[in-house]
């Protein structure tokens, strides 16, 4: 299956970000800890230019702890400040304030030398759809200051949030990029729900996920569903359907329902802590 999704509002959102980047001291980029490479928008990377950067590995509780550490090392080696966080529970968020000060140290020192005091750091919060930006801002601010949802596209326009006298955040819509040069990137984004499920053939997506799991975490499916690898991904999906009672009239298996169960179990962490992508450390 060819994985592509780029609704029209994302073009407008990117234009808005381009217009506001000159106001920004810092870019706070959220990535999904399970697919840290695929969940980085290359257009945002180009837009950010030389701005100071913090990369937050969000949903780190759903990812493999060992690989979380290696991804932290990877981003730090790239010159970014990196931190594991769980926006839903607030884990790791207390460290962000000091990380902002460290990332913007040169800017704050320049302000001090010019006699500029009490000017807040202005940070743009960016990320792909469904990576948890709004939940992060709500948790970080300690109040529900943005809309949240479990589907891509909840934030449609920009929102400035003043957290305190030293920090202002610009929330932005989640955006993808017009074309994925590597279809695997689109597939990984579809795994975590950053693409609209309505434009995807869910049975094919589930089979692609099963193939990846068989390679990286071969015990995950057996432990969750009590089924072994069935010679192929479709056979394994059929076995999952039977183990979960996903049957139509006449005892035919309901593969669409089984696909939904598998993907929901992966996205929620019920399959275990799984990291799909691995960093290329030199």
For each residue, the residues with C-beta under 8 A, 3 or more apart:
1: 187 200 201 204 205 208
2: 183 186
3: 180 183 185 186 187 189 190 195 200
4: 179 180 186
5: 176 186 195 196 199
6: 10 176 177 178 179
7: 10 153 196
8: 11 12
9: 12 13 153 156 173
10: 6 7 13 14 173 175 176
11: 8 14 15
12: 8 9 15 16
13: 9 10 16 17 156 172 173 175
14: 10 11 17 18 43 47 175
15: 11 12 18 19
16: 12 13 19 20 157 158 172
17: 13 14 20 21 44 47 124 126 172 175
18: 14 15 21 47
19: 15 16 22
20: 16 17 23 24 124 158 170
21: 17 18 24 47 48 49 51 124
22: 19
23: 20 122 170
24: 20 21 27 51 122 123 124 170
25: 51 52 104 107 121 122 123
26: 51 52 53 54 100 103 104 121 122 123 124
27: 24 44 48 51 52 53 54 123 124 126
28: 54 56 96 123 124 125 126 169
29: 40 44 48 53 54 55 56 80 126 127
30: 56 58 87 125 126 127 131 132 133 136
31: 35 36 39 40 55 56 57 58 127 131
32: 35 36 39 58 59 128 131 132 192 194
33: 36 57 58 59 60 62 63 68 71 84 275
34: 59 62 63 191 192 274 275 276 277
35: 31 32 38 39 188 189 191 192 276 277
36: 31 32 33 39 40 57 71 74 75 277 279
37: 40 185 277 279
38: 35 184 185 188 189 277
39: 31 32 35 36 127 128 131 188 189 192 194
40: 29 31 36 37 44 45 128
41: 44 45 126 127 128 175 176 177
42: 45 46 177
43: 14 46 47 175 177
44: 17 27 29 40 41 47 48 126 175
45: 40 41 42 48
46: 42 43 49
47: 14 17 18 21 43 44
48: 21 27 29 44 45 51 53 126
49: 21 46
50:
51: 21 24 25 26 27 48
52: 25 26 27 81 103 104 107
53: 26 27 29 48 79 80 81 103
54: 26 27 28 29 80 81 82 83 96 99 100 103 123
55: 29 31 75 80 81 82 83
56: 28 29 30 31 82 83 84 85 92 96 136
57: 31 33 36 60 63 68 71 72 82 83 84 85
58: 30 31 32 33 85 86 87 127 131 132 136
59: 32 33 34 62 63 86 87 88 131 132
60: 33 57 63 68 84 85 86 91 92
61: 86 89 91 269 273
62: 33 34 59 268 269 273 274
63: 33 34 57 59 60 67 68 273 274 275
64: 67 68 273 274 275
65: 68 69 273
66: 69 70
67: 63 64 70 71 275 278 279
68: 33 57 60 63 64 65 71 72 84 275
69: 65 66 72 73
70: 66 67 73 74 278 279 281
71: 33 36 57 67 68 74 75 82 275 279
72: 57 68 69 75 76 82 83 84
73: 69 70 76 77 279 281
74: 36 70 71 77 78 279 280 281
75: 36 55 71 72 78 80 82
76: 72 73 79 80 81 82
77: 73 74 281 282
78: 74 75
79: 53 76
80: 29 53 54 55 75 76
81: 52 53 54 55 76 99 102 103
82: 54 55 56 57 71 72 75 76
83: 54 55 56 57 72 92 95 96 99
84: 33 56 57 60 68 72 91 92
85: 56 57 58 60 91 92 93 96 136
86: 58 59 60 61 89 90 91 92
87: 30 58 59 90 93 132 135 136 138 139 140
88: 59 132 135 139
89: 61 86 139
90: 86 87 93 94 139
91: 60 61 84 85 86
92: 56 60 83 84 85 86 95 96
93: 85 87 90 96 136 139 140
94: 90 97
95: 83 92 98 99
96: 28 54 56 83 85 92 93 99 100 140
97: 94 100 101 167
98: 95 101 102
99: 54 81 83 95 96 102 103
100: 26 54 96 97 103 104 121 123 167
101: 97 98 104 105 108
102: 81 98 99 105
103: 26 52 53 54 81 99 100
104: 25 26 52 100 101 107 108 121
105: 101 102 108 109
106: 109 110
107: 25 52 104 110 111 121
108: 101 104 105 111 112 121
109: 105 106 112 113
110: 106 107 113 114
111: 107 108 114 116 117 119
112: 108 109 115 116 117
113: 109 110
114: 110 111
115: 112
116: 111 112 119
117: 111 112
118: 165 166
119: 111 116
120: 162 164 165 166 167 168
121: 25 26 100 104 107 108 166 167 168
122: 23 24 25 26 168 170
123: 24 25 26 27 28 54 100 167 168 169 170
124: 17 20 21 24 26 27 28 169 170 172
125: 28 30 133 136 137 169 170 171 172
126: 17 27 28 29 30 41 44 48 133 172
127: 29 30 31 39 41 58 131 132 133 174
128: 32 39 40 41 131 174 175 176 189 194
129: 152 153 174 175 176 194 195
130: 150 151 152 174 192 193 194
131: 30 31 32 39 58 59 127 128 174 194
132: 30 32 58 59 87 88 127 135 136
133: 30 125 126 127 136 137 155 171 172 174
134: 137 138 146 147 148 149 154 155 171
135: 87 88 132 138 139 148
136: 30 56 58 85 87 93 125 132 133 139 140
137: 125 133 134 140 141 145 146 161 169 171
138: 87 134 135 141 143 144 145 146 148
139: 87 88 89 90 93 135 136 142
140: 87 93 96 136 137 163 169
141: 137 138 145 161 163 169
142: 139
143: 138
144: 138 148
145: 137 138 141 159 161
146: 134 137 138 155 159 161 171
147: 134 154 155
148: 134 135 138 144 154
149: 134 154
150: 130 193
151: 130 154 193 196
152: 129 130 174 193 194 195 196
153: 7 9 129 156 173 174 196
154: 134 147 148 149 151
155: 133 134 146 147 159 171 172 173 174
156: 9 13 153 173
157: 16 173
158: 16 20 170 171 172 173
159: 145 146 155 170 171
160: 168 169 170 171
161: 137 141 145 146 168 169 170 171
162: 120 167 168
163: 140 141 167 168 169
164: 120 167
165: 118 120
166: 118 120 121
167: 97 100 120 121 123 162 163 164
168: 120 121 122 123 160 161 162 163
169: 28 123 124 125 137 140 141 160 161 163
170: 20 23 24 122 123 124 125 158 159 160 161
171: 125 133 134 137 146 155 158 159 160 161
172: 13 16 17 124 125 126 133 155 158 175
173: 9 10 13 153 155 156 157 158
174: 127 128 129 130 131 133 152 153 155 194
175: 10 13 14 17 41 43 44 128 129 172
176: 5 6 10 41 128 129 189 194 195
177: 6 41 42 43 180
178: 6
179: 4 6
180: 3 4 177 183 185 186 189
181: 185
182: 185 186
183: 2 3 180 186 187
184: 38 187 188
185: 3 37 38 180 181 182 188 189
186: 2 3 4 5 180 182 183 189 190 195
187: 1 3 183 184 190 191 205 208
188: 35 38 39 184 185 191 192 276 277
189: 3 35 38 39 128 176 180 185 186 192 194 195
190: 3 186 187 193 194 195 197 200 205
191: 34 35 187 188 205 208 209 212 263 266 267 276
192: 32 34 35 39 130 188 189 267
193: 130 150 151 152 190 197 263 267
194: 32 39 128 129 130 131 152 174 176 189 190
195: 3 5 129 152 176 186 189 190 199 200
196: 5 7 151 152 153 199 200
197: 190 193 200 202
198:
199: 5 195 196
200: 1 3 190 195 196 197 204 205
201: 1 204 205
202: 197 205 206 256 259 260 263
203: 206 207 237 255 256 259
204: 1 200 201 207 208
205: 1 187 190 191 200 201 202 208 209 259 263
206: 202 203 209 210 233 237 255 258 259 262 263
207: 203 204 210 211 233 234 237 259
208: 1 187 191 204 205 211 212 233
209: 191 205 206 212 213 262 263 266
210: 206 207 213 214 221 233 236 237 262
211: 207 208 214 215 233
212: 191 208 209 215 216 276
213: 209 210 216 217 218 220 221 271 274
214: 210 211 218 221 229 233 236
215: 211 212 218
216: 212 213 274 275 276
217: 213 220 271 272 274
218: 213 214 215 221 222 229
219: 222 223
220: 213 217 223 224 271 272 274
221: 210 213 214 218 224 225 227 229 236 240 271
222: 218 219 225 226 227 228 229
223: 219 220 272
224: 220 221 265 270 271 272
225: 221 222 239 240 243 244
226: 222 243
227: 221 222 230 236 239 240 243
228: 222 239
229: 214 218 221 222 236
230: 227 235 236 238 239
231: 235
232: 235 236
233: 206 207 208 210 211 214 236 237
234: 207 237 238 255
235: 230 231 232 238 239
236: 210 214 221 227 229 230 232 233 239 240
237: 203 206 207 210 233 234 240 241 255 258 259 262
238: 230 234 235 241 242 253 255 258
239: 225 227 228 230 235 236 242 243
240: 221 225 227 236 237 243 244 246 258 261 262
241: 237 238 244 246 247 253 254 255 257 258
242: 238 239 245 246 247 253
243: 225 226 227 239 240
244: 225 240 241 257 258 261
245: 242
246: 240 241 242 253 254 255 257 258 261
247: 241 242 251 252 253 254
248: 251 252 253 254
249: 252
250:
251: 247 248
252: 247 248 249
253: 238 241 242 246 247 248 258
254: 241 246 247 248 257 258
255: 203 206 234 237 238 241 246 258 259
256: 202 203 259 260
257: 241 244 246 254 260 261
258: 206 237 238 240 241 244 246 253 254 255 261 262
259: 202 203 205 206 207 237 255 256 262 263
260: 202 256 257 263 264
261: 240 244 246 257 258 264 265
262: 206 209 210 237 240 258 259 265 266
263: 191 193 202 205 206 209 259 260 266 267
264: 260 261 267 268 270
265: 224 261 262 268 270 271
266: 191 209 262 263 270 271 274
267: 191 192 193 263 264
268: 62 264 265
269: 61 62 272 273
270: 224 264 265 266
271: 213 217 220 221 224 265 266 274
272: 217 220 223 224 269
273: 61 62 63 64 65 269
274: 34 62 63 64 213 216 217 220 266 271
275: 33 34 63 64 67 68 71 216 278
276: 34 35 188 191 212 216
277: 34 35 36 37 38 188
278: 67 70 275
279: 36 37 67 70 71 73 74
280: 74
281: 70 73 74 77
282: 77
